[in-house]
Amino acid sequence: VLDKAIPGLVVRIIDADRGGRHFLVEAFSDRQPARYFLLDLKTRSIGLIKESRPWIDPKRMRPMSIMKFKTAEGKTLDAYVTLPAGASKAHPAPLVVLPHDDPWARDYWGFDPEVQLLASRGYAVLQPNYRGSAGYNWQFPESDLFAFQKMNDDVTRATKALLSTGYVDPKRVAIIGGSFGGYLAVSGAAFEPKLYRCAITIDGVFD
């Protein structure tokens, strides 16, 4: 029922009634904001309840891909890359590095309004999941949860890994973040002055 009614989207059951007949379903993709459906198992039917952002045209949004990069110790981490329309090795795009705010949260694949706004303005966007990010801690010692300089180095390595593909312009790289991401933005500018042309911090948290 779900595959036919909601093709091509990630589907999650987020709630159900006590009888297990009715289910609240969320469906989304990197270009499609969340849509909410009611699934009735008895009648094997599904109906749309609400569009979270009905004004968004998914066809105009840009796809988000996954890129892997190596830390200084050789551990593998993930980053998400969104390229603007027309970006190529012949026409590399300016890049915005966008580290997430909470050092122990993470970025996920899916629709991100901030990323799509930047991409619509011609910027490539990199979202690195640095050490400390949820889901990767098994690879590192517990002390690395507070190794902020190592986190900065992870962001640097993710940025350089994307630069090596040739799809982004190494002379036009900015780093932007809020809260702890703001700390990483300023840290990036301080320790990698030749890498970033611009650093923006929003409500940054600093030592």
C-alpha positions in Angstrom: 0.0 0.0 0.0 2.7 2.5 1.0 4.9 1.8 -2.0 2.1 2.5 -4.4 0.6 5.5 -2.6 3.9 7.2 -1.7 6.5 6.2 -4.4 10.1 7.4 -4.2 10.0 8.7 -0.6 11.4 7.6 2.7 8.5 6.5 4.8 8.4 6.4 8.6 5.5 5.4 11.0 5.5 8.0 13.7 2.4 7.1 15.7 -0.5 4.6 15.9 -3.8 4.1 17.7 -4.0 1.5 20.5 -5.8 -0.9 18.3 -3.0 -1.0 15.7 -5.4 -0.2 12.9 -4.6 3.5 12.1 -1.0 4.7 11.6 0.4 8.2 11.2 3.0 8.1 8.5 5.6 10.6 7.5 7.1 10.6 4.0 10.0 12.8 2.8 13.1 13.0 0.6 16.0 15.3 0.2 13.9 17.4 -2.2 10.4 16.7 -0.7 9.5 18.3 2.6 7.6 16.1 5.0 4.1 15.0 4.1 1.8 13.3 6.6 -0.6 10.5 5.8 -3.2 8.4 7.7 -2.9 4.6 7.0 -5.9 2.4 7.6 -4.8 -1.3 7.7 -8.3 -2.7 7.8 -9.3 -1.0 4.5 -5.8 -1.0 3.2 -6.1 2.7 2.3 -4.0 5.8 2.9 -4.9 9.5 2.7 -2.9 12.7 2.8 -3.4 14.7 6.1 -1.1 17.6 5.7 1.9 19.0 3.7 4.5 20.5 5.9 5.6 23.0 3.2 3.0 23.0 0.4 4.6 25.9 -1.3 7.8 24.0 -2.1 8.1 22.5 -5.5 10.3 19.4 -5.2 11.3 19.6 -8.8 13.1 22.8 -8.2 15.0 21.5 -5.2 18.6 20.1 -5.4 19.5 16.5 -4.5 21.6 15.8 -1.4 24.4 13.2 -1.7 26.6 11.4 0.8 30.4 11.8 0.8 32.8 9.9 3.0 36.0 11.4 4.4 38.9 10.3 6.6 39.9 11.7 10.0 43.6 12.2 11.0 43.5 8.7 12.5 42.0 7.1 9.3 38.5 6.7 10.6 35.7 7.1 8.1 33.0 9.8 8.7 30.1 11.0 6.5 29.2 14.4 5.1 26.3 15.6 3.0 26.8 17.5 -0.1 24.3 19.6 -2.0 25.4 21.1 -5.3 23.6 24.0 -7.1 22.3 23.7 -10.6 25.0 23.9 -13.2 27.9 23.0 -10.8 30.6 21.0 -12.6 34.4 20.7 -12.8 34.3 23.2 -15.7 32.1 25.5 -13.6 32.9 24.9 -9.9 30.5 26.5 -7.4 31.3 28.6 -4.4 31.1 26.5 -1.2 29.4 27.1 2.2 30.5 24.7 4.9 27.7 24.3 7.4 28.7 22.4 10.6 25.8 21.4 12.8 25.2 23.3 16.1 25.2 20.7 18.8 28.5 18.8 19.0 26.7 15.6 20.0 23.9 15.9 17.5 24.3 15.2 13.7 23.1 16.1 10.3 20.7 13.7 8.4 19.9 13.1 4.8 16.6 14.7 4.0 15.0 18.1 3.2 16.9 21.0 4.7 15.4 24.5 4.1 18.6 26.3 4.9 20.6 24.1 2.5 18.1 24.5 -0.3 18.0 28.3 0.1 21.8 28.4 -0.3 21.8 26.0 -3.2 19.1 28.1 -5.0 21.5 31.1 -4.7 24.2 29.1 -6.4 26.2 27.8 -3.4 27.3 24.3 -2.9 26.7 23.2 0.7 28.8 20.8 2.8 27.4 19.3 6.1 30.1 17.3 7.8 29.3 14.9 10.6 32.5 15.4 12.7 33.6 13.2 15.6 31.1 13.5 18.5 28.2 13.5 16.1 25.6 10.9 17.0 26.1 7.5 15.5 29.9 7.7 15.2 31.1 7.6 18.8 31.9 3.9 18.7 34.9 4.7 16.6 36.5 7.1 19.0 37.6 7.3 22.7 35.2 8.9 25.1 37.6 11.9 25.5 36.9 12.8 21.9 33.4 13.9 22.9 35.1 17.1 24.1 38.1 17.2 21.7 36.9 20.4 20.0 40.1 21.0 18.1 39.9 17.5 16.6 36.3 18.3 15.6 37.6 21.3 13.8 40.2 19.2 12.1 37.5 16.8 10.9 35.6 19.7 9.4 38.8 20.9 7.7 39.4 17.4 6.2 35.8 17.1 5.0 36.1 20.4 3.3 39.4 19.5 1.6 38.0 16.2 0.5 35.2 17.9 -1.3 37.6 20.5 -2.8 39.6 17.6 -4.3 36.6 16.6 -6.4 36.8 19.8 -8.5 33.1 20.6 -8.2 33.7 23.5 -5.8 35.9 26.6 -6.1 38.8 26.5 -3.6 39.1 30.3 -3.8 35.5 30.8 -2.7 34.9 28.8 0.5 32.9 30.1 3.5 32.0 28.5 6.8 28.8 29.3 8.7 27.5 27.9 11.9 25.2 28.6 14.9 25.9 27.8 18.6 28.8 25.2 18.6 28.7 25.4 14.8 29.6 29.1 15.3 32.6 28.0 17.4 33.7 25.7 14.5 33.3 28.6 12.0 35.5 30.9 14.0 37.9 28.0 14.8 38.1 27.3 11.1 39.0 30.9 10.3 41.6 31.0 13.1 43.4 27.7 12.2 42.7 27.5 8.5 43.0 31.2 7.3 44.1 30.1 3.7 41.1 27.7 3.4 38.2 30.0 4.2 37.4 33.4 2.6 34.6 34.1 5.1 33.4 32.9 8.5 30.0 33.7 10.0 29.0 32.8 13.5 25.4 32.9 14.7 25.0 32.9 18.5 28.4 31.2 18.7 29.6 29.4 21.8 33.2 30.2 22.7 35.8 29.4 25.3 
